[in-house]
């Protein structure tokens, strides 16, 4: 019962966040200078043609009527039509979301595999050379801009060493459609094309490294700090006094309570990267939703911009809700505090 109340509160807050997001993005899209109908038709279009497109898009209606119509479409799963591609925004996002999702999932997996063990090792060797080195590397990863690292990786791995591809999800000339899950690595395996799986992983490697550097640095630092704080708890001192081996103390009694802050950061990064991966996507020519969103912003494609923001917001809210549930499971004190 306690957990259900905790979950119900999180669901209510999630719905309120989505409603607020829809109001904010709709208002911003309408007050930004520039007429989307004129931009879509070009400077040579007549005023009558512009007025006709405005009427078709509902831009001639009062702002509250436009918002209610937009919300009605959202509730039916209709994001409208893109002026940039002349297709349904649902179709555009459906074609591009999987590429961004695959890149973000790979980024989070790499960040967790590297960041958490590195933070644990740094905490176990506090103030030693390993700890100092890991803190320097973590700081370097956090402060290095993703676009700079992406370009540097392209130059080194793609042009100097010529060992990895630097653009797209597959080599030119290979016409493979990821039509099962949309994830190139998974779909090539499901089709039994393991040669293409290797190619998909090779194309995925450089964007993943560029996008994960900052997250790895954050996870390393937070895991280290959390492990050091937990190591000072009375029950850890007691286990040390009873002669419990250091390895068992670390991984059985310290890692689980220490994993709550890194788990929260991973969830936030996972959610935010869906919309913030556009820099790396554009550098590597990655055909994802984030880069699609940037193109629509430059063209003031209102329906597409709002669609990308709402999908990113929905994903952000869902992942945060999931992280709240996981954190409540890992640390029962969190959900107990949440019911008060």
TORFI-881849 format. One line per 2 residues: number of its first residue (from 1); their letters; for each residue x, y, z of C-alpha. Coordinates in Angstrom, 3 decimals, padded with zeros to 6 digits, always signed. Layout:
NUM = A = X/Y/Z  ...
! end
This chain:
1 = XX = +000.000/+000.000/+000.000  +002.830/+002.322/+000.888
3 = XX = +004.526/+001.692/-002.444  +001.261/+002.211/-004.393
5 = XX = +000.750/+005.606/-002.752  +004.341/+006.504/-003.613
7 = XX = +003.758/+005.483/-007.244  +000.408/+007.317/-007.489
9 = XX = +002.020/+010.586/-006.362  +004.759/+010.233/-008.953
11 = XX = +002.188/+009.529/-011.693  +000.181/+012.620/-010.770
13 = XX = +003.254/+014.833/-010.842  +004.254/+013.338/-014.201
15 = XX = +000.886/+014.230/-015.734  +001.092/+017.783/-014.383
17 = XX = +004.603/+018.163/-015.835  +003.407/+017.068/-019.282
19 = XX = +000.468/+019.496/-019.177  +002.802/+022.323/-018.187
21 = XX = +005.257/+021.364/-020.917  +002.519/+021.396/-023.575
23 = XX = +001.442/+024.916/-022.514  +005.001/+026.263/-022.473
25 = XX = +006.134/+024.816/-025.801  +002.867/+025.807/-027.524
27 = XX = +003.163/+029.381/-026.262  +006.823/+029.675/-027.256
29 = XX = +006.121/+028.253/-030.723  +003.393/+030.837/-031.282
31 = XX = +005.231/+033.935/-030.014  +008.566/+033.330/-031.758
33 = XX = +008.950/+035.858/-034.613  +008.378/+034.608/-038.139
35 = XX = +005.380/+033.298/-040.022  +005.668/+029.523/-040.518
37 = XX = +003.255/+029.658/-043.455  +005.410/+032.264/-045.215
39 = XX = +008.582/+030.281/-044.436  +007.030/+027.112/-045.839
41 = XX = +005.801/+028.726/-049.075  +008.824/+030.936/-049.670
43 = XX = +009.167/+034.653/-050.459  +007.506/+034.386/-053.889
45 = XX = +004.161/+033.141/-052.553  +001.215/+035.511/-052.715
47 = XX = -000.590/+036.774/-049.643  -003.644/+034.725/-050.636
49 = XX = -001.568/+031.534/-050.684  -000.077/+032.360/-047.280
51 = XX = -003.527/+033.089/-045.850  -004.848/+029.782/-047.211
53 = XX = -002.016/+027.830/-045.567  -002.536/+029.729/-042.302
55 = XX = -006.191/+028.719/-042.351  -005.230/+025.099/-043.102
57 = XX = -002.820/+025.094/-040.157  -005.355/+026.814/-037.885
59 = XX = -003.087/+029.828/-037.359  -005.968/+032.223/-038.042
61 = XX = -007.867/+031.035/-034.969  -007.607/+032.483/-031.423
63 = XX = -004.666/+031.188/-029.433  -006.824/+029.253/-026.955
65 = XX = -008.671/+027.513/-029.796  -005.349/+026.576/-031.370
67 = XX = -004.135/+025.105/-028.072  -007.302/+023.105/-027.494
69 = XX = -007.076/+021.735/-031.023  -003.438/+020.827/-030.462
71 = XX = -004.191/+019.053/-027.173  -007.071/+017.210/-028.841
73 = XX = -004.668/+015.956/-031.475  -002.146/+014.939/-028.811
75 = XX = -004.745/+012.893/-026.959  -005.465/+011.048/-030.217
77 = XX = -001.765/+010.530/-030.897  -001.741/+013.005/-033.797
79 = XX = +001.248/+015.383/-033.872  +000.207/+017.073/-037.101
81 = XX = +002.018/+017.455/-040.427  +005.579/+018.636/-040.903
83 = XX = +006.112/+021.612/-043.206  +009.727/+020.547/-043.713
85 = XX = +009.126/+016.999/-044.976  +005.441/+017.247/-045.960
87 = XX = +004.801/+014.082/-043.974  +003.113/+013.272/-040.709
89 = XX = +005.255/+014.249/-037.716  +004.401/+010.847/-036.257
91 = XX = +006.078/+009.188/-039.255  +009.141/+011.457/-039.088
93 = XX = +009.648/+010.808/-035.381  +008.964/+007.111/-035.883
95 = XX = +011.725/+006.975/-038.519  +014.293/+008.909/-036.460
97 = XX = +013.586/+008.065/-032.803  +015.092/+004.568/-032.938
99 = XX = +018.481/+005.891/-034.116  +018.672/+008.373/-031.236
101 = XX = +017.399/+005.780/-028.760  +020.057/+003.275/-029.862
103 = XX = +022.800/+005.872/-029.450  +021.547/+006.948/-026.016
105 = XX = +021.156/+003.351/-024.773  +024.723/+002.582/-025.873
107 = XX = +025.915/+005.757/-024.130  +024.237/+004.850/-020.834
109 = XX = +025.508/+001.251/-020.940  +029.094/+002.372/-021.589
111 = XX = +028.825/+005.064/-018.902  +027.613/+002.554/-016.317
113 = XX = +030.121/-000.160/-017.233  +033.060/+002.254/-017.009
115 = XX = +031.897/+004.899/-014.537  +030.649/+002.754/-011.644
117 = XX = +033.655/+000.369/-011.370  +036.058/+003.290/-011.820
119 = XX = +034.311/+005.171/-008.993  +034.427/+002.106/-006.748
121 = XX = +038.151/+001.598/-007.388  +038.828/+005.297/-006.749
123 = XX = +036.976/+005.106/-003.417  +038.858/+001.968/-002.346
125 = XX = +042.162/+003.741/-003.102  +041.179/+007.129/-001.651
127 = XX = +043.885/+009.803/-002.086  +046.156/+007.327/-003.871
129 = XX = +047.519/+007.668/-007.388  +044.588/+005.707/-008.822
131 = XX = +042.103/+008.000/-007.096  +043.886/+011.156/-008.233
133 = XX = +044.190/+009.892/-011.798  +040.524/+008.925/-011.997
135 = XX = +039.426/+012.310/-010.637  +041.540/+014.085/-013.251
137 = XX = +040.113/+011.920/-016.050  +036.573/+012.442/-014.743
139 = XX = +037.024/+016.214/-014.649  +038.507/+016.172/-018.151
141 = XX = +035.524/+014.225/-019.456  +033.020/+016.595/-017.852
143 = XX = +034.599/+019.830/-019.123  +035.375/+018.647/-022.670
145 = XX = +032.590/+019.753/-025.071  +030.936/+016.828/-026.839
147 = XX = +031.285/+018.427/-030.279  +035.029/+018.962/-029.784
149 = XX = +035.552/+015.371/-028.693  +033.411/+014.156/-031.603
151 = XX = +035.492/+016.078/-034.159  +038.743/+014.942/-032.494
153 = XX = +037.619/+011.296/-032.649  +036.682/+011.706/-036.299
155 = XX = +040.122/+013.081/-037.141  +042.070/+010.476/-035.154
157 = XX = +040.073/+007.295/-035.736  +038.538/+008.109/-039.099
159 = XX = +041.196/+009.985/-041.031  +044.579/+009.536/-039.324
161 = XX = +044.313/+005.875/-038.268  +041.437/+005.001/-040.638
163 = XX = +040.160/+002.231/-038.364  +036.539/+003.306/-037.768
165 = XX = +033.746/+004.873/-039.864  +032.789/+008.431/-039.029
167 = XX = +029.294/+008.912/-040.502  +025.877/+007.260/-040.617
169 = XX = +024.694/+003.954/-039.117  +025.828/+001.648/-041.941
171 = XX = +028.419/+001.705/-044.730  +027.372/+003.340/-047.996
173 = XX = +025.880/+000.877/-050.438  +024.383/-001.433/-047.802
175 = XX = +020.597/-001.220/-047.921  +019.476/-002.770/-044.645
177 = XX = +016.211/-001.700/-043.014  +015.940/-002.033/-039.237
179 = XX = +012.249/-002.896/-039.461  +011.754/-004.997/-036.311
181 = XX = +012.871/-002.887/-033.348  +014.424/+000.007/-035.271
183 = XX = +017.722/-000.616/-033.480  +020.360/-001.472/-036.053
185 = XX = +022.479/-003.672/-033.770  +019.494/-005.713/-032.553
187 = XX = +017.766/-006.049/-035.941  +020.897/-007.238/-037.734
189 = XX = +021.229/-009.949/-035.096  +017.559/-010.918/-035.396
191 = XX = +018.003/-011.273/-039.163  +021.097/-013.413/-038.643
193 = XX = +023.332/-010.824/-040.368  +026.147/-010.848/-037.845
195 = XX = +028.517/-009.283/-040.365  +026.235/-006.252/-040.400
197 = XX = +026.046/-006.363/-036.593  +029.793/-005.798/-036.504
199 = XX = +029.422/-002.890/-038.940  +026.601/-001.392/-036.877
201 = XX = +028.742/-001.583/-033.729  +031.705/-000.004/-035.535
203 = XX = +029.532/+002.912/-036.686  +028.067/+003.249/-033.188
205 = XX = +031.381/+003.309/-031.316  +032.671/+006.825/-031.995
207 = XX = +029.359/+008.671/-031.377  +028.922/+006.677/-028.172
209 = XX = +032.380/+007.608/-026.883  +031.830/+011.288/-027.714
211 = XX = +028.430/+011.352/-026.027  +029.372/+009.295/-022.960
213 = XX = +032.557/+011.092/-021.873  +030.788/+013.664/-019.688
215 = XX = +028.400/+011.085/-018.216  +031.278/+008.724/-017.363
217 = XX = +033.014/+011.567/-015.532  +029.904/+012.403/-013.516
219 = XX = +029.212/+008.765/-012.627  +032.831/+008.231/-011.539
221 = XX = +032.815/+011.262/-009.245  +029.390/+010.586/-007.724
223 = XX = +030.079/+006.870/-007.172  +033.383/+007.689/-005.488
225 = XX = +031.807/+010.277/-003.185  +028.878/+008.020/-002.339
227 = XX = +031.135/+005.042/-001.588  +033.325/+007.152/+000.707
229 = XX = +030.264/+008.451/+002.592  +028.872/+004.938/+003.056
231 = XX = +032.268/+003.637/+004.201  +032.042/+005.962/+007.219
233 = XX = +028.758/+004.488/+008.428  +028.723/+002.604/+011.739
235 = XX = +027.647/-000.714/+010.238  +030.596/-000.649/+007.842
237 = XX = +032.961/+000.028/+010.735  +031.356/-002.891/+012.575
239 = XX = +031.784/-005.227/+009.608  +035.411/-004.170/+009.400
241 = XX = +035.856/-004.902/+013.106  +034.337/-008.367/+012.644
243 = XX = +036.977/-009.099/+010.013  +034.680/-009.297/+006.970
245 = XX = +036.900/-009.231/+003.855  +037.194/-005.899/+002.036
247 = XX = +035.777/-007.299/-001.223  +032.604/-008.539/+000.505
249 = XX = +032.261/-005.264/+002.415  +032.569/-003.273/-000.780
251 = XX = +030.240/-005.171/-003.093  +027.709/-006.571/-000.593
253 = XX = +027.294/-003.873/+002.033  +028.527/-000.646/+000.412
255 = XX = +027.706/-000.746/-003.286  +023.914/-001.070/-003.053
257 = XX = +023.284/+002.027/-000.885  +026.015/+003.861/-002.810
259 = XX = +024.341/+003.096/-006.141  +021.299/+005.358/-005.561
261 = XX = +022.967/+008.687/-006.593  +024.662/+007.200/-009.720
263 = XX = +021.373/+005.516/-010.680  +019.569/+008.846/-010.448
265 = XX = +022.202/+010.567/-012.577  +022.079/+007.780/-015.167
267 = XX = +018.320/+008.135/-015.393  +018.499/+011.896/-015.836
269 = XX = +021.225/+011.588/-018.460  +019.329/+008.841/-020.280
271 = XX = +016.230/+011.015/-020.483  +017.949/+014.298/-021.343
273 = XX = +020.214/+012.842/-024.031  +017.161/+011.929/-026.131
275 = XX = +016.768/+015.618/-026.907  +020.349/+016.794/-026.337
277 = XX = +022.262/+014.396/-028.563  +021.880/+016.646/-031.609
279 = XX = +025.459/+017.991/-031.547  +027.012/+014.531/-031.779
281 = XX = +024.348/+013.377/-034.236  +025.067/+016.271/-036.582
283 = XX = +028.837/+015.815/-036.405  +028.580/+012.106/-037.224
285 = XX = +025.668/+012.409/-039.658  +023.574/+010.238/-037.352
287 = XX = +019.953/+010.202/-038.624  +018.299/+010.628/-035.238
289 = XX = +015.367/+012.538/-033.781  +017.575/+015.109/-032.046
291 = XX = +019.164/+016.314/-035.307  +015.733/+016.199/-036.968
293 = XX = +014.472/+018.507/-034.211  +017.246/+021.023/-034.886
295 = XX = +016.410/+021.120/-038.606  +012.745/+021.756/-037.847
297 = XX = +013.625/+024.562/-035.424  +015.687/+026.310/-038.105
299 = XX = +012.711/+026.082/-040.498  +010.183/+027.077/-037.789
301 = XX = +008.252/+023.902/-038.492  +005.847/+024.340/-035.561
303 = XX = +004.177/+020.934/-035.562  +007.497/+019.103/-035.844
305 = XX = +009.180/+021.228/-033.162  +006.333/+020.705/-030.710
307 = XX = +006.177/+017.009/-031.582  +009.882/+016.474/-030.882
309 = XX = +009.695/+018.414/-027.614  +006.599/+016.551/-026.427
311 = XX = +008.064/+013.140/-027.281  +011.315/+014.086/-025.522
313 = XX = +009.341/+015.369/-022.541  +007.202/+012.226/-022.390
315 = XX = +010.326/+010.074/-022.494  +011.974/+012.233/-019.811
317 = XX = +008.948/+011.928/-017.520  +008.663/+008.176/-018.094
319 = XX = +012.344/+007.529/-017.361  +012.247/+009.698/-014.245
321 = XX = +009.191/+007.813/-013.041  +011.002/+004.551/-013.663
323 = XX = +014.081/+005.815/-011.805  +011.915/+006.867/-008.861
325 = XX = +010.493/+003.351/-008.703  +013.940/+001.745/-008.957
327 = XX = +015.421/+004.055/-006.335  +012.464/+003.335/-004.068
329 = XX = +013.152/-000.385/-004.527  +016.906/-000.084/-003.932
331 = XX = +016.504/+002.237/-000.933  +013.146/+001.811/+000.916
333 = XX = +013.834/+005.002/+002.892  +013.133/+007.021/-000.269
335 = XX = +009.587/+005.748/-000.761  +008.882/+006.027/+002.978
337 = XX = +009.885/+009.702/+002.879  +007.788/+010.127/-000.285
339 = XX = +004.586/+009.072/+001.528  +004.899/+011.679/+004.249
! end
